[in-house]
Amino acid sequence: MVISIARQAALCAALGLAGLATTASAATLKIGTEGGYPPWSMVDASGKVTGFDADVGHALCKKLDMKCRFVVQAFDSLIPALQAERFDLVISGMSVTAERAKVIAFSIPYATEDSAFVLPKDDALLKAADPKALMAGLAGKTVGVQSGTTQGAFLQKYAPDLKLKTYETQDQMQMDLSAGRLDATFSEVTPQSQFLDTTGKGKFVMADAVVKSSADPDILGLGIGAGINQKNTELKAKVDKALCELIADGTIKSSSTKWFGVDLSNYAACKK
């Protein structure tokens, strides 16, 4: 017997599963991701989503006994699309912040990450004593950040005298740095390291003064988490449980080490 989608949704609602009507009926978890933020989220030549967050997504789907379907779009459009229920989760290197938590829910933060500046290899600011001195030295200069990120918000608050230029993707930002159109870039340590190991190798260097997320948790966040629609409380509970299991069994550590060379697992997130 064929049952209409509307009828299926009604049945799910009657069983108290309204928040999972779409995913439960199709046994598919739709995951929004950027696809242009290596090594967190990338899209290869065949259109396949790869990277650390793709691994996390696939591991989550396996735990939840669901199929993964990734939806790729610009980072700054992910939250509005999640609110519009175009997908069930956002897994895209997204920091858990108080500002974002006003409009979406978050899973437990499954990873932690600091931020850093990258500058030309001969720039004297590379040896700045601390982030404050580095940002003061960049006053009047042009610094690239990705649109919609916590790094952009941090610089707007703590370095208003520099010229901030935003980009849709990390690749675009790094291309402008390579072309001499930027004096520096500011992003999370891992994608900056990826750039320095590839196209930026030998030409650019990461500054010694790394900005810890604890420098301003309200802006830089409490770690990296999965974004969830605030109405979907049942899914949040399932995702939290699954992520804690993936941290405990070493799955997150294994993937993090594969992509970053270090363990970014947030073990403290699941402690009672």
C-alpha positions as CSV (number, residue, x, y, z in Angstrom):
1,M,0.0,0.0,0.0
2,V,1.4,3.5,-0.9
3,I,1.1,6.1,1.8
4,S,1.5,9.8,0.9
5,I,4.3,11.8,2.5
6,A,1.7,13.9,4.3
7,R,0.1,10.7,5.7
8,Q,3.5,9.5,6.8
9,A,4.2,12.8,8.6
10,A,0.9,12.6,10.3
11,L,1.6,9.1,11.5
12,C,5.0,10.2,12.8
13,A,3.4,13.1,14.7
14,A,0.9,10.7,16.2
15,L,3.7,8.6,17.5
16,G,5.5,11.7,18.9
17,L,8.1,11.7,16.2
18,A,7.2,14.9,14.4
19,G,10.7,16.3,14.8
20,L,12.0,13.4,12.8
21,A,9.2,12.9,10.3
22,T,11.5,13.4,7.3
23,T,14.5,11.5,8.4
24,A,12.6,8.6,10.0
25,S,10.4,7.9,7.0
26,A,13.4,7.8,4.7
27,A,16.0,6.4,7.2
28,T,18.3,9.2,5.9
29,L,20.0,11.9,7.9
30,K,20.5,15.0,5.8
31,I,23.6,16.9,6.8
32,G,24.5,20.4,5.8
33,T,28.2,21.1,5.3
34,E,30.3,23.7,3.5
35,G,32.6,21.4,1.5
36,G,35.3,24.1,1.1
37,Y,37.0,24.1,4.5
38,P,39.9,21.6,4.3
39,P,40.6,19.3,6.1
40,W,37.2,19.6,8.0
41,S,34.9,19.5,5.0
42,M,35.8,19.1,1.3
43,V,34.2,18.0,-2.0
44,D,36.3,15.9,-4.3
45,A,36.1,15.8,-8.1
46,S,33.3,13.2,-8.1
47,G,31.2,15.3,-5.8
48,K,31.8,13.2,-2.7
49,V,32.1,15.0,0.6
50,T,35.3,14.1,2.5
51,G,37.2,15.4,5.5
52,F,37.0,15.1,9.3
53,D,33.4,16.2,9.5
54,A,32.4,13.9,6.8
55,D,33.9,11.1,8.9
56,V,32.0,12.3,11.9
57,G,28.8,12.4,9.9
58,H,29.2,8.9,8.6
59,A,30.1,7.5,12.0
60,L,26.9,9.2,13.5
61,C,24.7,7.7,10.7
62,K,26.1,4.3,11.5
63,K,25.4,4.7,15.2
64,L,21.9,5.9,14.4
65,D,21.4,3.2,11.8
66,M,20.6,5.8,9.1
67,K,22.0,6.7,5.7
68,C,23.9,9.9,5.3
69,R,23.1,12.5,2.7
70,F,25.3,15.6,2.6
71,V,24.0,18.9,1.3
72,V,26.8,21.3,0.3
73,Q,26.3,25.1,0.5
74,A,28.1,28.3,1.7
75,F,29.0,28.3,5.4
76,D,27.1,31.5,6.2
77,S,23.8,30.0,4.8
78,L,24.0,26.8,6.8
79,I,22.1,28.1,9.9
80,P,19.3,29.8,7.9
81,A,18.8,26.5,5.9
82,L,18.8,24.5,9.1
83,Q,16.1,26.7,10.6
84,A,14.1,26.2,7.4
85,E,14.5,22.4,7.9
86,R,16.3,21.8,4.6
87,F,18.5,19.4,6.5
88,D,18.6,17.7,9.9
89,L,22.1,18.6,11.1
90,V,25.0,21.0,10.3
91,I,28.4,19.3,10.6
92,S,30.9,21.8,9.2
93,G,33.5,22.8,11.7
94,M,31.0,25.0,13.4
95,S,31.9,26.5,16.8
96,V,29.3,26.4,19.6
97,T,28.6,30.0,20.5
98,A,26.0,31.8,22.7
99,E,25.0,33.9,19.7
100,R,24.4,30.9,17.4
101,A,22.6,29.1,20.3
102,K,19.9,31.7,20.2
103,V,18.6,30.4,16.9
104,I,19.8,26.8,16.7
105,A,20.5,24.0,19.2
106,F,23.9,22.3,19.4
107,S,25.1,18.8,20.1
108,I,27.9,18.4,22.7
109,P,31.1,19.9,21.3
110,Y,32.9,16.9,19.9
111,A,36.2,18.7,19.1
112,T,38.2,21.7,20.2
113,E,40.2,24.2,18.1
114,D,42.3,27.3,18.4
115,S,42.8,30.1,15.9
116,A,45.9,31.6,14.3
117,F,47.2,34.2,11.9
118,V,49.2,33.4,8.8
119,L,51.5,36.0,7.3
120,P,54.3,36.2,4.7
121,K,57.4,34.3,5.9
122,D,59.5,37.5,6.4
123,D,56.9,39.5,8.3
124,A,58.2,40.7,11.7
125,L,54.8,40.2,13.3
126,L,55.2,36.4,13.1
127,K,57.2,36.7,16.4
128,A,54.8,39.1,18.2
129,A,54.8,38.5,21.9
130,D,51.1,37.8,22.1
131,P,47.9,38.1,20.1
132,K,47.2,41.6,21.4
133,A,50.6,42.8,20.1
134,L,50.1,41.0,16.8
135,M,46.6,42.6,16.2
136,A,48.0,46.0,17.1
137,G,50.7,45.6,14.5
138,L,48.1,44.7,11.9
139,A,46.2,48.0,12.4
140,G,45.5,49.5,9.0
141,K,46.4,46.3,7.2
142,T,44.0,44.0,5.4
143,V,43.2,40.6,7.0
144,G,41.1,37.9,5.4
145,V,38.5,35.8,7.3
146,Q,35.8,33.5,6.2
147,S,32.3,35.0,6.1
148,G,30.1,34.1,9.1
149,T,32.9,32.7,11.2
150,T,33.8,33.3,14.9
151,Q,37.2,34.6,13.8
152,G,35.7,37.5,11.9
153,A,33.5,38.4,15.0
154,F,36.6,38.2,17.2
155,L,38.6,40.7,15.0
156,Q,35.7,43.0,14.8
157,K,35.7,43.3,18.6
158,Y,39.4,43.2,19.4
159,A,41.0,44.7,16.3
160,P,38.7,47.3,14.9
161,D,41.5,49.3,13.4
162,L,42.5,46.6,10.8
163,K,40.7,46.2,7.4
164,L,38.7,43.1,7.4
165,K,38.0,41.3,4.1
166,T,35.5,38.4,4.1
167,Y,35.4,35.4,1.8
168,E,32.9,32.7,1.1
169,T,35.5,29.9,1.3
170,Q,39.0,29.4,2.8
171,D,40.3,28.6,-0.7
172,Q,39.3,32.1,-2.0
173,M,40.9,33.7,1.0
174,Q,44.1,31.8,0.7
175,M,44.3,32.6,-3.0
176,D,44.1,36.3,-2.3
177,L,46.9,35.9,0.4
178,S,49.1,34.1,-2.2
179,A,48.4,36.8,-4.7
180,G,49.4,39.6,-2.3
181,R,46.0,41.1,-1.9
182,L,46.0,40.4,1.8
183,D,48.5,41.1,4.6
184,A,47.4,38.1,6.7
185,T,44.6,35.6,7.2
186,F,42.9,34.6,10.5
187,S,41.3,31.2,10.8
188,E,41.3,28.0,12.8
189,V,44.7,26.3,13.2
190,T,44.0,23.2,11.3
191,P,42.9,24.7,7.9
192,Q,45.7,27.2,8.2
193,S,48.2,24.3,8.7
194,Q,46.7,22.6,5.7
195,F,47.4,25.7,3.6
196,L,51.0,25.9,4.9
197,D,51.6,22.3,4.0
198,T,50.4,22.7,0.5
199,T,50.1,25.9,-1.7
200,G,51.4,28.2,1.0
201,K,54.5,26.1,1.8
202,G,57.7,28.1,1.9
203,K,56.0,31.4,1.4
204,F,53.9,31.9,4.5
205,V,54.2,31.0,8.2
206,M,51.8,30.7,11.1
207,A,52.4,33.4,13.8
208,D,53.7,32.2,17.2
209,A,50.9,34.0,19.0
210,V,48.0,31.5,18.7
211,V,44.5,32.7,19.9
212,K,43.1,30.2,22.3
213,S,39.3,29.6,22.2
214,S,39.3,30.4,25.9
215,A,40.4,34.0,25.0
216,D,36.7,34.8,24.5
217,P,34.4,31.7,24.7
218,D,31.4,34.0,24.0
219,I,32.7,34.7,20.6
220,L,35.1,31.9,19.8
221,G,32.9,29.2,21.3
222,L,33.0,26.2,23.5
223,G,34.3,23.8,20.8
224,I,33.0,22.4,17.5
225,G,29.5,20.9,17.6
226,A,26.8,19.7,15.3
227,G,24.0,22.3,14.7
228,I,20.4,21.0,15.2
229,N,17.0,22.6,14.7
230,Q,15.8,23.8,18.1
231,K,12.5,21.9,17.6
232,N,14.3,18.6,17.1
233,T,15.0,17.7,20.7
234,E,14.7,13.9,20.1
235,L,17.4,14.1,17.5
236,K,19.7,16.2,19.7
237,A,19.5,13.6,22.5
238,K,20.4,10.8,20.0
239,V,23.2,12.7,18.5
240,D,24.7,13.7,21.9
241,K,24.6,10.0,23.0
242,A,26.2,8.8,19.8
243,L,28.9,11.5,19.8
244,C,29.9,10.6,23.4
245,E,30.2,6.9,22.3
246,L,32.3,7.9,19.3
247,I,34.6,9.9,21.6
248,A,34.8,7.1,24.1
249,D,35.5,4.3,21.6
250,G,38.3,6.3,19.9
251,T,36.5,6.9,16.6
252,I,36.8,10.7,16.8
253,K,40.4,10.4,17.8
254,S,41.2,8.1,14.9
255,S,39.6,10.4,12.3
256,S,41.2,13.5,13.9
257,T,44.6,12.0,13.8
258,K,44.1,11.0,10.2
259,W,43.2,14.5,9.0
260,F,45.0,16.8,11.4
261,G,47.9,14.7,12.9
262,V,46.6,15.5,16.4
263,D,43.7,14.4,18.6
264,L,41.0,17.2,18.8
265,S,38.5,15.0,20.7
266,N,36.7,17.0,23.4
267,Y,36.8,14.3,26.2
268,A,35.5,16.8,28.8
269,A,32.2,17.2,26.9
270,C,30.8,13.8,28.0
271,K,32.0,13.8,31.6
272,K,29.2,13.7,34.1
